[in-house]
Amino acid sequence: MITAIVNVACDGRRIPEVAQALAEIDGVSEVYSVTGDVDLVVMVRVREHEHLADVIAGGISRVEGVVSTTTNIAFRAYSRHDLESAFALGVD
């Protein structure tokens, strides 16, 4: 599974509507309203790199009210559970 984190700047008057529209796009798993330099953070999960263009350029960027996007693609996922398992190797 390929994970992309998409930072979205949008028309501030339309944040709830934009967030809802983004959440309905196939490949979008979560949408967060956040503080900081962007208005929304969108988690995209797809099986193949080619699908990223469909979801981001073909979907997210075309939603009315989206002004700009910046995308980061995850190399690896780390979680507390994974780290605890790694440190517990060989411990009984």
PyMOL Python script that loads the backbone (N, CA, C, O; Angstrom):
from pymol import cmd

cmd.read_pdbstr("""\
ATOM      1  N   MET A   1       0.849  -1.174   0.000  1.00  0.00           N
ATOM      2  CA  MET A   1       0.000   0.000   0.000  1.00  0.00           C
ATOM      3  C   MET A   1       0.895   1.237   0.000  1.00  0.00           C
ATOM      4  O   MET A   1       1.845   1.326   0.777  1.00  0.00           O
ATOM      5  N   ILE A   2       0.586   2.181  -0.870  1.00  0.00           N
ATOM      6  CA  ILE A   2       1.323   3.442  -0.969  1.00  0.00           C
ATOM      7  C   ILE A   2       0.519   4.505  -0.242  1.00  0.00           C
ATOM      8  O   ILE A   2      -0.680   4.659  -0.471  1.00  0.00           O
ATOM      9  N   THR A   3       1.197   5.237   0.638  1.00  0.00           N
ATOM     10  CA  THR A   3       0.545   6.288   1.404  1.00  0.00           C
ATOM     11  C   THR A   3       1.112   7.634   0.999  1.00  0.00           C
ATOM     12  O   THR A   3       2.329   7.815   0.943  1.00  0.00           O
ATOM     13  N   ALA A   4       0.228   8.578   0.718  1.00  0.00           N
ATOM     14  CA  ALA A   4       0.627   9.952   0.429  1.00  0.00           C
ATOM     15  C   ALA A   4      -0.083  10.864   1.417  1.00  0.00           C
ATOM     16  O   ALA A   4      -1.254  10.664   1.739  1.00  0.00           O
ATOM     17  N   ILE A   5       0.646  11.867   1.894  1.00  0.00           N
ATOM     18  CA  ILE A   5       0.086  12.875   2.778  1.00  0.00           C
ATOM     19  C   ILE A   5      -0.016  14.148   1.942  1.00  0.00           C
ATOM     20  O   ILE A   5       0.992  14.684   1.481  1.00  0.00           O
ATOM     21  N   VAL A   6      -1.236  14.618   1.754  1.00  0.00           N
ATOM     22  CA  VAL A   6      -1.462  15.774   0.889  1.00  0.00           C
ATOM     23  C   VAL A   6      -1.905  16.953   1.755  1.00  0.00           C
ATOM     24  O   VAL A   6      -2.939  16.894   2.421  1.00  0.00           O
ATOM     25  N   ASN A   7      -1.110  18.020   1.736  1.00  0.00           N
ATOM     26  CA  ASN A   7      -1.465  19.258   2.439  1.00  0.00           C
ATOM     27  C   ASN A   7      -2.263  20.120   1.478  1.00  0.00           C
ATOM     28  O   ASN A   7      -1.841  20.365   0.348  1.00  0.00           O
ATOM     29  N   VAL A   8      -3.419  20.577   1.936  1.00  0.00           N
ATOM     30  CA  VAL A   8      -4.335  21.301   1.065  1.00  0.00           C
ATOM     31  C   VAL A   8      -4.618  22.699   1.627  1.00  0.00           C
ATOM     32  O   VAL A   8      -5.062  22.845   2.766  1.00  0.00           O
ATOM     33  N   ALA A   9      -4.354  23.713   0.811  1.00  0.00           N
ATOM     34  CA  ALA A   9      -4.790  25.075   1.119  1.00  0.00           C
ATOM     35  C   ALA A   9      -6.085  25.287   0.352  1.00  0.00           C
ATOM     36  O   ALA A   9      -6.175  24.966  -0.833  1.00  0.00           O
ATOM     37  N   CYS A  10      -7.082  25.826   1.030  1.00  0.00           N
ATOM     38  CA  CYS A  10      -8.361  26.029   0.346  1.00  0.00           C
ATOM     39  C   CYS A  10      -8.989  27.349   0.762  1.00  0.00           C
ATOM     40  O   CYS A  10      -8.514  28.028   1.672  1.00  0.00           O
ATOM     41  N   ASP A  11     -10.055  27.690   0.080  1.00  0.00           N
ATOM     42  CA  ASP A  11     -10.827  28.875   0.401  1.00  0.00           C
ATOM     43  C   ASP A  11     -11.333  28.710   1.834  1.00  0.00           C
ATOM     44  O   ASP A  11     -12.116  27.805   2.124  1.00  0.00           O
ATOM     45  N   GLY A  12     -10.882  29.585   2.721  1.00  0.00           N
ATOM     46  CA  GLY A  12     -11.198  29.475   4.146  1.00  0.00           C
ATOM     47  C   GLY A  12     -12.678  29.483   4.469  1.00  0.00           C
ATOM     48  O   GLY A  12     -13.083  29.001   5.526  1.00  0.00           O
ATOM     49  N   ARG A  13     -13.487  30.020   3.579  1.00  0.00           N
ATOM     50  CA  ARG A  13     -14.933  30.053   3.808  1.00  0.00           C
ATOM     51  C   ARG A  13     -15.591  28.728   3.466  1.00  0.00           C
ATOM     52  O   ARG A  13     -16.767  28.519   3.763  1.00  0.00           O
ATOM     53  N   ARG A  14     -14.825  27.820   2.834  1.00  0.00           N
ATOM     54  CA  ARG A  14     -15.421  26.570   2.349  1.00  0.00           C
ATOM     55  C   ARG A  14     -14.769  25.323   2.934  1.00  0.00           C
ATOM     56  O   ARG A  14     -14.952  24.231   2.395  1.00  0.00           O
ATOM     57  N   ILE A  15     -14.022  25.453   4.006  1.00  0.00           N
ATOM     58  CA  ILE A  15     -13.275  24.320   4.559  1.00  0.00           C
ATOM     59  C   ILE A  15     -14.158  23.100   4.821  1.00  0.00           C
ATOM     60  O   ILE A  15     -13.796  22.008   4.383  1.00  0.00           O
ATOM     61  N   PRO A  16     -15.285  23.219   5.503  1.00  0.00           N
ATOM     62  CA  PRO A  16     -16.093  22.013   5.762  1.00  0.00           C
ATOM     63  C   PRO A  16     -16.594  21.338   4.482  1.00  0.00           C
ATOM     64  O   PRO A  16     -16.594  20.110   4.386  1.00  0.00           O
ATOM     65  N   GLU A  17     -17.019  22.132   3.507  1.00  0.00           N
ATOM     66  CA  GLU A  17     -17.508  21.567   2.247  1.00  0.00           C
ATOM     67  C   GLU A  17     -16.390  20.905   1.456  1.00  0.00           C
ATOM     68  O   GLU A  17     -16.578  19.835   0.878  1.00  0.00           O
ATOM     69  N   VAL A  18     -15.236  21.540   1.432  1.00  0.00           N
ATOM     70  CA  VAL A  18     -14.086  20.975   0.726  1.00  0.00           C
ATOM     71  C   VAL A  18     -13.669  19.672   1.404  1.00  0.00           C
ATOM     72  O   VAL A  18     -13.427  18.671   0.729  1.00  0.00           O
ATOM     73  N   ALA A  19     -13.585  19.681   2.724  1.00  0.00           N
ATOM     74  CA  ALA A  19     -13.186  18.479   3.467  1.00  0.00           C
ATOM     75  C   ALA A  19     -14.131  17.319   3.172  1.00  0.00           C
ATOM     76  O   ALA A  19     -13.682  16.191   2.964  1.00  0.00           O
ATOM     77  N   GLN A  20     -15.422  17.584   3.153  1.00  0.00           N
ATOM     78  CA  GLN A  20     -16.400  16.530   2.876  1.00  0.00           C
ATOM     79  C   GLN A  20     -16.244  15.998   1.457  1.00  0.00           C
ATOM     80  O   GLN A  20     -16.300  14.788   1.237  1.00  0.00           O
ATOM     81  N   ALA A  21     -16.050  16.889   0.502  1.00  0.00           N
ATOM     82  CA  ALA A  21     -15.875  16.462  -0.888  1.00  0.00           C
ATOM     83  C   ALA A  21     -14.606  15.625  -1.038  1.00  0.00           C
ATOM     84  O   ALA A  21     -14.602  14.636  -1.772  1.00  0.00           O
ATOM     85  N   LEU A  22     -13.539  16.010  -0.355  1.00  0.00           N
ATOM     86  CA  LEU A  22     -12.295  15.253  -0.422  1.00  0.00           C
ATOM     87  C   LEU A  22     -12.458  13.869   0.191  1.00  0.00           C
ATOM     88  O   LEU A  22     -11.933  12.886  -0.333  1.00  0.00           O
ATOM     89  N   ALA A  23     -13.180  13.793   1.292  1.00  0.00           N
ATOM     90  CA  ALA A  23     -13.382  12.516   1.983  1.00  0.00           C
ATOM     91  C   ALA A  23     -14.135  11.506   1.122  1.00  0.00           C
ATOM     92  O   ALA A  23     -14.034  10.302   1.357  1.00  0.00           O
ATOM     93  N   GLU A  24     -14.876  11.970   0.144  1.00  0.00           N
ATOM     94  CA  GLU A  24     -15.672  11.093  -0.715  1.00  0.00           C
ATOM     95  C   GLU A  24     -14.905  10.559  -1.929  1.00  0.00           C
ATOM     96  O   GLU A  24     -15.432   9.741  -2.682  1.00  0.00           O
ATOM     97  N   ILE A  25     -13.673  11.015  -2.122  1.00  0.00           N
ATOM     98  CA  ILE A  25     -12.868  10.573  -3.265  1.00  0.00           C
ATOM     99  C   ILE A  25     -12.296   9.186  -2.972  1.00  0.00           C
ATOM    100  O   ILE A  25     -11.740   8.951  -1.898  1.00  0.00           O
ATOM    101  N   ASP A  26     -12.435   8.273  -3.928  1.00  0.00           N
ATOM    102  CA  ASP A  26     -11.840   6.939  -3.794  1.00  0.00           C
ATOM    103  C   ASP A  26     -10.331   7.065  -3.635  1.00  0.00           C
ATOM    104  O   ASP A  26      -9.679   7.762  -4.411  1.00  0.00           O
ATOM    105  N   GLY A  27      -9.781   6.397  -2.639  1.00  0.00           N
ATOM    106  CA  GLY A  27      -8.353   6.465  -2.355  1.00  0.00           C
ATOM    107  C   GLY A  27      -8.028   7.370  -1.187  1.00  0.00           C
ATOM    108  O   GLY A  27      -6.938   7.283  -0.622  1.00  0.00           O
ATOM    109  N   VAL A  28      -8.958   8.242  -0.816  1.00  0.00           N
ATOM    110  CA  VAL A  28      -8.776   9.105   0.355  1.00  0.00           C
ATOM    111  C   VAL A  28      -9.283   8.346   1.567  1.00  0.00           C
ATOM    112  O   VAL A  28     -10.441   7.931   1.617  1.00  0.00           O
ATOM    113  N   SER A  29      -8.393   8.167   2.555  1.00  0.00           N
ATOM    114  CA  SER A  29      -8.799   7.422   3.744  1.00  0.00           C
ATOM    115  C   SER A  29      -9.213   8.331   4.897  1.00  0.00           C
ATOM    116  O   SER A  29     -10.096   7.977   5.679  1.00  0.00           O
ATOM    117  N   GLU A  30      -8.582   9.497   5.007  1.00  0.00           N
ATOM    118  CA  GLU A  30      -8.919  10.440   6.071  1.00  0.00           C
ATOM    119  C   GLU A  30      -8.679  11.865   5.598  1.00  0.00           C
ATOM    120  O   GLU A  30      -7.849  12.118   4.724  1.00  0.00           O
ATOM    121  N   VAL A  31      -9.423  12.790   6.194  1.00  0.00           N
ATOM    122  CA  VAL A  31      -9.216  14.223   5.958  1.00  0.00           C
ATOM    123  C   VAL A  31      -9.234  14.898   7.323  1.00  0.00           C
ATOM    124  O   VAL A  31     -10.168  14.713   8.103  1.00  0.00           O
ATOM    125  N   TYR A  32      -8.200  15.679   7.607  1.00  0.00           N
ATOM    126  CA  TYR A  32      -8.091  16.378   8.883  1.00  0.00           C
ATOM    127  C   TYR A  32      -8.093  17.885   8.667  1.00  0.00           C
ATOM    128  O   TYR A  32      -7.378  18.388   7.801  1.00  0.00           O
ATOM    129  N   SER A  33      -8.877  18.597   9.434  1.00  0.00           N
ATOM    130  CA  SER A  33      -8.811  20.047   9.485  1.00  0.00           C
ATOM    131  C   SER A  33      -7.717  20.371  10.499  1.00  0.00           C
ATOM    132  O   SER A  33      -7.747  19.871  11.624  1.00  0.00           O
ATOM    133  N   VAL A  34      -6.748  21.208  10.106  1.00  0.00           N
ATOM    134  CA  VAL A  34      -5.568  21.426  10.949  1.00  0.00           C
ATOM    135  C   VAL A  34      -5.235  22.913  11.091  1.00  0.00           C
ATOM    136  O   VAL A  34      -5.741  23.756  10.350  1.00  0.00           O
ATOM    137  N   THR A  35      -4.379  23.204  12.053  1.00  0.00           N
ATOM    138  CA  THR A  35      -3.834  24.548  12.193  1.00  0.00           C
ATOM    139  C   THR A  35      -2.517  24.603  11.423  1.00  0.00           C
ATOM    140  O   THR A  35      -1.952  23.567  11.071  1.00  0.00           O
ATOM    141  N   GLY A  36      -2.039  25.796  11.168  1.00  0.00           N
ATOM    142  CA  GLY A  36      -0.744  25.946  10.508  1.00  0.00           C
ATOM    143  C   GLY A  36      -0.860  26.555   9.130  1.00  0.00           C
ATOM    144  O   GLY A  36      -1.773  27.333   8.855  1.00  0.00           O
ATOM    145  N   ASP A  37       0.074  26.194   8.264  1.00  0.00           N
ATOM    146  CA  ASP A  37       0.177  26.794   6.935  1.00  0.00           C
ATOM    147  C   ASP A  37      -0.858  26.292   5.945  1.00  0.00           C
ATOM    148  O   ASP A  37      -1.078  26.926   4.913  1.00  0.00           O
ATOM    149  N   VAL A  38      -1.495  25.174   6.236  1.00  0.00           N
ATOM    150  CA  VAL A  38      -2.510  24.611   5.346  1.00  0.00           C
ATOM    151  C   VAL A  38      -3.815  24.447   6.116  1.00  0.00           C
ATOM    152  O   VAL A  38      -3.845  24.533   7.344  1.00  0.00           O
ATOM    153  N   ASP A  39      -4.876  24.214   5.381  1.00  0.00           N
ATOM    154  CA  ASP A  39      -6.192  24.082   6.007  1.00  0.00           C
ATOM    155  C   ASP A  39      -6.575  22.637   6.287  1.00  0.00           C
ATOM    156  O   ASP A  39      -7.229  22.337   7.286  1.00  0.00           O
ATOM    157  N   LEU A  40      -6.155  21.737   5.385  1.00  0.00           N
ATOM    158  CA  LEU A  40      -6.535  20.340   5.493  1.00  0.00           C
ATOM    159  C   LEU A  40      -5.336  19.448   5.223  1.00  0.00           C
ATOM    160  O   LEU A  40      -4.466  19.790   4.422  1.00  0.00           O
ATOM    161  N   VAL A  41      -5.291  18.302   5.894  1.00  0.00           N
ATOM    162  CA  VAL A  41      -4.318  17.261   5.602  1.00  0.00           C
ATOM    163  C   VAL A  41      -5.122  16.043   5.177  1.00  0.00           C
ATOM    164  O   VAL A  41      -6.026  15.597   5.885  1.00  0.00           O
ATOM    165  N   VAL A  42      -4.775  15.510   4.003  1.00  0.00           N
ATOM    166  CA  VAL A  42      -5.515  14.401   3.424  1.00  0.00           C
ATOM    167  C   VAL A  42      -4.598  13.189   3.332  1.00  0.00           C
ATOM    168  O   VAL A  42      -3.499  13.273   2.785  1.00  0.00           O
ATOM    169  N   MET A  43      -5.055  12.068   3.867  1.00  0.00           N
ATOM    170  CA  MET A  43      -4.313  10.810   3.775  1.00  0.00           C
ATOM    171  C   MET A  43      -4.848  10.031   2.582  1.00  0.00           C
ATOM    172  O   MET A  43      -6.041   9.740   2.492  1.00  0.00           O
ATOM    173  N   VAL A  44      -3.937   9.701   1.666  1.00  0.00           N
ATOM    174  CA  VAL A  44      -4.305   8.953   0.463  1.00  0.00           C
ATOM    175  C   VAL A  44      -3.605   7.605   0.533  1.00  0.00           C
ATOM    176  O   VAL A  44      -2.404   7.530   0.793  1.00  0.00           O
ATOM    177  N   ARG A  45      -4.365   6.544   0.300  1.00  0.00           N
ATOM    178  CA  ARG A  45      -3.789   5.198   0.283  1.00  0.00           C
ATOM    179  C   ARG A  45      -4.237   4.482  -0.985  1.00  0.00           C
ATOM    180  O   ARG A  45      -5.429   4.283  -1.219  1.00  0.00           O
ATOM    181  N   VAL A  46      -3.252   4.098  -1.799  1.00  0.00           N
ATOM    182  CA  VAL A  46      -3.537   3.400  -3.058  1.00  0.00           C
ATOM    183  C   VAL A  46      -2.584   2.219  -3.204  1.00  0.00           C
ATOM    184  O   VAL A  46      -1.568   2.139  -2.514  1.00  0.00           O
ATOM    185  N   ARG A  47      -2.920   1.316  -4.101  1.00  0.00           N
ATOM    186  CA  ARG A  47      -2.088   0.122  -4.296  1.00  0.00           C
ATOM    187  C   ARG A  47      -0.936   0.353  -5.276  1.00  0.00           C
ATOM    188  O   ARG A  47       0.095  -0.311  -5.174  1.00  0.00           O
ATOM    189  N   GLU A  48      -1.090   1.273  -6.213  1.00  0.00           N
ATOM    190  CA  GLU A  48      -0.064   1.501  -7.226  1.00  0.00           C
ATOM    191  C   GLU A  48       0.206   2.989  -7.388  1.00  0.00           C
ATOM    192  O   GLU A  48      -0.695   3.815  -7.244  1.00  0.00           O
ATOM    193  N   HIS A  49       1.469   3.325  -7.692  1.00  0.00           N
ATOM    194  CA  HIS A  49       1.852   4.727  -7.862  1.00  0.00           C
ATOM    195  C   HIS A  49       1.004   5.435  -8.913  1.00  0.00           C
ATOM    196  O   HIS A  49       0.687   6.615  -8.765  1.00  0.00           O
ATOM    197  N   GLU A  50       0.639   4.719  -9.972  1.00  0.00           N
ATOM    198  CA  GLU A  50      -0.144   5.323 -11.046  1.00  0.00           C
ATOM    199  C   GLU A  50      -1.484   5.866 -10.539  1.00  0.00           C
ATOM    200  O   GLU A  50      -2.025   6.821 -11.097  1.00  0.00           O
ATOM    201  N   HIS A  51      -2.004   5.260  -9.497  1.00  0.00           N
ATOM    202  CA  HIS A  51      -3.292   5.715  -8.953  1.00  0.00           C
ATOM    203  C   HIS A  51      -3.178   7.027  -8.181  1.00  0.00           C
ATOM    204  O   HIS A  51      -4.180   7.705  -7.956  1.00  0.00           O
ATOM    205  N   LEU A  52      -1.960   7.385  -7.775  1.00  0.00           N
ATOM    206  CA  LEU A  52      -1.786   8.662  -7.077  1.00  0.00           C
ATOM    207  C   LEU A  52      -2.207   9.825  -7.956  1.00  0.00           C
ATOM    208  O   LEU A  52      -2.854  10.759  -7.483  1.00  0.00           O
ATOM    209  N   ALA A  53      -1.849   9.778  -9.221  1.00  0.00           N
ATOM    210  CA  ALA A  53      -2.223  10.860 -10.139  1.00  0.00           C
ATOM    211  C   ALA A  53      -3.735  10.961 -10.266  1.00  0.00           C
ATOM    212  O   ALA A  53      -4.285  12.061 -10.319  1.00  0.00           O
ATOM    213  N   ASP A  54      -4.411   9.812 -10.315  1.00  0.00           N
ATOM    214  CA  ASP A  54      -5.876   9.825 -10.408  1.00  0.00           C
ATOM    215  C   ASP A  54      -6.493  10.484  -9.188  1.00  0.00           C
ATOM    216  O   ASP A  54      -7.408  11.300  -9.308  1.00  0.00           O
ATOM    217  N   VAL A  55      -5.990  10.130  -8.018  1.00  0.00           N
ATOM    218  CA  VAL A  55      -6.574  10.635  -6.770  1.00  0.00           C
ATOM    219  C   VAL A  55      -6.197  12.089  -6.528  1.00  0.00           C
ATOM    220  O   VAL A  55      -7.053  12.908  -6.193  1.00  0.00           O
ATOM    221  N   ILE A  56      -4.918  12.414  -6.698  1.00  0.00           N
ATOM    222  CA  ILE A  56      -4.459  13.767  -6.332  1.00  0.00           C
ATOM    223  C   ILE A  56      -4.717  14.777  -7.447  1.00  0.00           C
ATOM    224  O   ILE A  56      -5.457  15.740  -7.246  1.00  0.00           O
ATOM    225  N   ALA A  57      -4.123  14.571  -8.607  1.00  0.00           N
ATOM    226  CA  ALA A  57      -4.302  15.528  -9.710  1.00  0.00           C
ATOM    227  C   ALA A  57      -5.701  15.445 -10.305  1.00  0.00           C
ATOM    228  O   ALA A  57      -6.293  16.464 -10.660  1.00  0.00           O
ATOM    229  N   GLY A  58      -6.220  14.244 -10.410  1.00  0.00           N
ATOM    230  CA  GLY A  58      -7.536  14.060 -11.022  1.00  0.00           C
ATOM    231  C   GLY A  58      -8.704  14.224 -10.074  1.00  0.00           C
ATOM    232  O   GLY A  58      -9.841  14.388 -10.516  1.00  0.00           O
ATOM    233  N   GLY A  59      -8.441  14.182  -8.770  1.00  0.00           N
ATOM    234  CA  GLY A  59      -9.525  14.275  -7.796  1.00  0.00           C
ATOM    235  C   GLY A  59      -9.381  15.460  -6.856  1.00  0.00           C
ATOM    236  O   GLY A  59     -10.142  16.424  -6.937  1.00  0.00           O
ATOM    237  N   ILE A  60      -8.400  15.382  -5.961  1.00  0.00           N
ATOM    238  CA  ILE A  60      -8.226  16.405  -4.915  1.00  0.00           C
ATOM    239  C   ILE A  60      -8.061  17.798  -5.516  1.00  0.00           C
ATOM    240  O   ILE A  60      -8.744  18.736  -5.105  1.00  0.00           O
ATOM    241  N   SER A  61      -7.164  17.937  -6.481  1.00  0.00           N
ATOM    242  CA  SER A  61      -6.876  19.265  -7.044  1.00  0.00           C
ATOM    243  C   SER A  61      -8.046  19.874  -7.802  1.00  0.00           C
ATOM    244  O   SER A  61      -8.074  21.083  -8.032  1.00  0.00           O
ATOM    245  N   ARG A  62      -9.010  19.052  -8.191  1.00  0.00           N
ATOM    246  CA  ARG A  62     -10.154  19.541  -8.965  1.00  0.00           C
ATOM    247  C   ARG A  62     -11.373  19.906  -8.113  1.00  0.00           C
ATOM    248  O   ARG A  62     -12.372  20.410  -8.628  1.00  0.00           O
ATOM    249  N   VAL A  63     -11.281  19.649  -6.817  1.00  0.00           N
ATOM    250  CA  VAL A  63     -12.413  19.991  -5.949  1.00  0.00           C
ATOM    251  C   VAL A  63     -12.524  21.508  -5.861  1.00  0.00           C
ATOM    252  O   VAL A  63     -11.538  22.201  -5.608  1.00  0.00           O
ATOM    253  N   GLU A  64     -13.725  22.010  -6.070  1.00  0.00           N
ATOM    254  CA  GLU A  64     -13.945  23.455  -6.001  1.00  0.00           C
ATOM    255  C   GLU A  64     -13.630  23.958  -4.602  1.00  0.00           C
ATOM    256  O   GLU A  64     -14.142  23.433  -3.614  1.00  0.00           O
ATOM    257  N   GLY A  65     -12.789  24.975  -4.526  1.00  0.00           N
ATOM    258  CA  GLY A  65     -12.375  25.533  -3.249  1.00  0.00           C
ATOM    259  C   GLY A  65     -10.940  25.176  -2.886  1.00  0.00           C
ATOM    260  O   GLY A  65     -10.357  25.808  -2.004  1.00  0.00           O
ATOM    261  N   VAL A  66     -10.354  24.169  -3.553  1.00  0.00           N
ATOM    262  CA  VAL A  66      -8.943  23.832  -3.331  1.00  0.00           C
ATOM    263  C   VAL A  66      -8.097  24.848  -4.081  1.00  0.00           C
ATOM    264  O   VAL A  66      -8.260  25.044  -5.285  1.00  0.00           O
ATOM    265  N   VAL A  67      -7.191  25.490  -3.354  1.00  0.00           N
ATOM    266  CA  VAL A  67      -6.328  26.516  -3.936  1.00  0.00           C
ATOM    267  C   VAL A  67      -4.989  25.916  -4.360  1.00  0.00           C
ATOM    268  O   VAL A  67      -4.500  26.203  -5.453  1.00  0.00           O
ATOM    269  N   SER A  68      -4.392  25.082  -3.500  1.00  0.00           N
ATOM    270  CA  SER A  68      -3.114  24.453  -3.821  1.00  0.00           C
ATOM    271  C   SER A  68      -2.924  23.199  -2.976  1.00  0.00           C
ATOM    272  O   SER A  68      -3.564  23.022  -1.940  1.00  0.00           O
ATOM    273  N   THR A  69      -2.022  22.331  -3.449  1.00  0.00           N
ATOM    274  CA  THR A  69      -1.698  21.118  -2.709  1.00  0.00           C
ATOM    275  C   THR A  69      -0.189  20.910  -2.709  1.00  0.00           C
ATOM    276  O   THR A  69       0.519  21.351  -3.614  1.00  0.00           O
ATOM    277  N   THR A  70       0.275  20.237  -1.684  1.00  0.00           N
ATOM    278  CA  THR A  70       1.655  19.770  -1.596  1.00  0.00           C
ATOM    279  C   THR A  70       1.581  18.328  -1.133  1.00  0.00           C
ATOM    280  O   THR A  70       0.894  18.013  -0.162  1.00  0.00           O
ATOM    281  N   THR A  71       2.292  17.451  -1.835  1.00  0.00           N
ATOM    282  CA  THR A  71       2.190  16.024  -1.542  1.00  0.00           C
ATOM    283  C   THR A  71       3.513  15.459  -1.053  1.00  0.00           C
ATOM    284  O   THR A  71       4.572  15.742  -1.612  1.00  0.00           O
ATOM    285  N   ASN A  72       3.434  14.656   0.000  1.00  0.00           N
ATOM    286  CA  ASN A  72       4.570  13.885   0.514  1.00  0.00           C
ATOM    287  C   ASN A  72       4.204  12.417   0.410  1.00  0.00           C
ATOM    288  O   ASN A  72       3.110  12.015   0.805  1.00  0.00           O
ATOM    289  N   ILE A  73       5.117  11.614  -0.122  1.00  0.00           N
ATOM    290  CA  ILE A  73       4.881  10.179  -0.224  1.00  0.00           C
ATOM    291  C   ILE A  73       5.679   9.491   0.877  1.00  0.00           C
ATOM    292  O   ILE A  73       6.873   9.741   1.040  1.00  0.00           O
ATOM    293  N   ALA A  74       5.016   8.632   1.621  1.00  0.00           N
ATOM    294  CA  ALA A  74       5.656   7.936   2.739  1.00  0.00           C
ATOM    295  C   ALA A  74       6.539   6.801   2.230  1.00  0.00           C
ATOM    296  O   ALA A  74       6.132   6.035   1.356  1.00  0.00           O
ATOM    297  N   PHE A  75       7.745   6.695   2.777  1.00  0.00           N
ATOM    298  CA  PHE A  75       8.634   5.579   2.479  1.00  0.00           C
ATOM    299  C   PHE A  75       8.301   4.381   3.360  1.00  0.00           C
ATOM    300  O   PHE A  75       8.180   3.254   2.880  1.00  0.00           O
ATOM    301  N   ARG A  76       8.154   4.644   4.660  1.00  0.00           N
ATOM    302  CA  ARG A  76       7.862   3.600   5.638  1.00  0.00           C
ATOM    303  C   ARG A  76       6.860   4.135   6.645  1.00  0.00           C
ATOM    304  O   ARG A  76       6.724   5.343   6.835  1.00  0.00           O
ATOM    305  N   ALA A  77       6.170   3.216   7.278  1.00  0.00           N
ATOM    306  CA  ALA A  77       5.251   3.593   8.355  1.00  0.00           C
ATOM    307  C   ALA A  77       5.793   3.043   9.664  1.00  0.00           C
ATOM    308  O   ALA A  77       6.168   1.873   9.747  1.00  0.00           O
ATOM    309  N   TYR A  78       5.830   3.876  10.668  1.00  0.00           N
ATOM    310  CA  TYR A  78       6.263   3.469  12.000  1.00  0.00           C
ATOM    311  C   TYR A  78       5.108   3.708  12.957  1.00  0.00           C
ATOM    312  O   TYR A  78       4.397   4.707  12.857  1.00  0.00           O
ATOM    313  N   SER A  79       4.935   2.791  13.869  1.00  0.00           N
ATOM    314  CA  SER A  79       3.914   2.990  14.890  1.00  0.00           C
ATOM    315  C   SER A  79       4.480   2.543  16.223  1.00  0.00           C
ATOM    316  O   SER A  79       5.482   1.830  16.269  1.00  0.00           O
ATOM    317  N   ARG A  80       3.859   2.949  17.282  1.00  0.00           N
ATOM    318  CA  ARG A  80       4.292   2.563  18.620  1.00  0.00           C
ATOM    319  C   ARG A  80       4.326   1.037  18.726  1.00  0.00           C
ATOM    320  O   ARG A  80       5.260   0.472  19.295  1.00  0.00           O
ATOM    321  N   HIS A  81       3.324   0.385  18.186  1.00  0.00           N
ATOM    322  CA  HIS A  81       3.252  -1.075  18.227  1.00  0.00           C
ATOM    323  C   HIS A  81       4.467  -1.698  17.541  1.00  0.00           C
ATOM    324  O   HIS A  81       5.071  -2.621  18.087  1.00  0.00           O
ATOM    325  N   ASP A  82       4.828  -1.218  16.376  1.00  0.00           N
ATOM    326  CA  ASP A  82       5.976  -1.758  15.642  1.00  0.00           C
ATOM    327  C   ASP A  82       7.276  -1.544  16.410  1.00  0.00           C
ATOM    328  O   ASP A  82       8.115  -2.442  16.467  1.00  0.00           O
ATOM    329  N   LEU A  83       7.449  -0.368  17.000  1.00  0.00           N
ATOM    330  CA  LEU A  83       8.673  -0.077  17.732  1.00  0.00           C
ATOM    331  C   LEU A  83       8.781  -0.934  18.985  1.00  0.00           C
ATOM    332  O   LEU A  83       9.865  -1.424  19.300  1.00  0.00           O
ATOM    333  N   GLU A  84       7.681  -1.124  19.705  1.00  0.00           N
ATOM    334  CA  GLU A  84       7.706  -1.957  20.904  1.00  0.00           C
ATOM    335  C   GLU A  84       8.059  -3.391  20.537  1.00  0.00           C
ATOM    336  O   GLU A  84       8.798  -4.042  21.275  1.00  0.00           O
ATOM    337  N   SER A  85       7.557  -3.897  19.430  1.00  0.00           N
ATOM    338  CA  SER A  85       7.876  -5.251  18.986  1.00  0.00           C
ATOM    339  C   SER A  85       9.354  -5.377  18.648  1.00  0.00           C
ATOM    340  O   SER A  85       9.978  -6.384  18.981  1.00  0.00           O
ATOM    341  N   ALA A  86       9.919  -4.377  17.995  1.00  0.00           N
ATOM    342  CA  ALA A  86      11.319  -4.422  17.607  1.00  0.00           C
ATOM    343  C   ALA A  86      12.227  -4.432  18.834  1.00  0.00           C
ATOM    344  O   ALA A  86      13.219  -5.161  18.863  1.00  0.00           O
ATOM    345  N   PHE A  87      11.900  -3.634  19.842  1.00  0.00           N
ATOM    346  CA  PHE A  87      12.732  -3.563  21.044  1.00  0.00           C
ATOM    347  C   PHE A  87      12.550  -4.772  21.949  1.00  0.00           C
ATOM    348  O   PHE A  87      13.372  -5.015  22.831  1.00  0.00           O
ATOM    349  N   ALA A  88      11.483  -5.528  21.738  1.00  0.00           N
ATOM    350  CA  ALA A  88      11.204  -6.689  22.567  1.00  0.00           C
ATOM    351  C   ALA A  88      11.815  -7.978  22.010  1.00  0.00           C
ATOM    352  O   ALA A  88      11.658  -9.039  22.614  1.00  0.00           O
ATOM    353  N   LEU A  89      12.499  -7.904  20.885  1.00  0.00           N
ATOM    354  CA  LEU A  89      13.086  -9.105  20.294  1.00  0.00           C
ATOM    355  C   LEU A  89      14.084  -9.736  21.256  1.00  0.00           C
ATOM    356  O   LEU A  89      14.975  -9.056  21.766  1.00  0.00           O
ATOM    357  N   GLY A  90      13.938 -11.020  21.501  1.00  0.00           N
ATOM    358  CA  GLY A  90      14.870 -11.741  22.364  1.00  0.00           C
ATOM    359  C   GLY A  90      14.614 -11.567  23.850  1.00  0.00           C
ATOM    360  O   GLY A  90      15.339 -12.125  24.675  1.00  0.00           O
ATOM    361  N   VAL A  91      13.590 -10.795  24.202  1.00  0.00           N
ATOM    362  CA  VAL A  91      13.254 -10.589  25.612  1.00  0.00           C
ATOM    363  C   VAL A  91      12.117 -11.511  25.973  1.00  0.00           C
ATOM    364  O   VAL A  91      11.085 -11.519  25.303  1.00  0.00           O
ATOM    365  N   ASP A  92      12.294 -12.292  27.029  1.00  0.00           N
ATOM    366  CA  ASP A  92      11.239 -13.195  27.480  1.00  0.00           C
ATOM    367  C   ASP A  92      10.607 -12.713  28.754  1.00  0.00           C
ATOM    368  O   ASP A  92       9.697 -13.358  29.275  1.00  0.00           O
TER     369      ASP A  92
END
""", "prot")
cmd.dss("prot")
cmd.show_as("cartoon", "prot")
cmd.util.cbc("prot")
cmd.orient("prot")
